[in-house]
Amino acid sequence: MSEQTTCQQRSLFYQRYGQGESYEVIARDMGVSRECVRYWCRRQGVGQGAQSQYHREPAGLLSRFSPLVRYALLRLRVEHPRGGVSRIRHAAHHRYSLQGLRIPSLAQMGR
């Protein structure tokens, strides 16, 4: 799989296509597939822009919690490598930065 194209590249696809170049020529010069160039040219042609709308939700049990909670729990795990789940949860409850945020249960943290 090739790297994702940038907004500047996508805009350049459309500009070059507007100047009369074919999808094949643009794709070959830019090092992407013809289908990629065609997709972005058509999308911009109907006014949708060059910004990608793709958004993937994070996976896993901790994805249901605030990113700050996930970061703090993983950080506590590194700080206390031999600490059990209850110790990490106790430390999370006493973190000033996590006050007022929902903390995972012991069962969720154990998984």
Secondary structure, 3 states (H helix, E strand, C coil): CCCCCCHHHHHHHHHHHHCCCCHHHHHHHHCCCHHHHHHHHHHHHCCCCCCCCCCCCCCCHHHHCCHHHHHHHHHHHHHCCCCCHHHHHHHHHCCHHHCCCCCCCHHHHHC
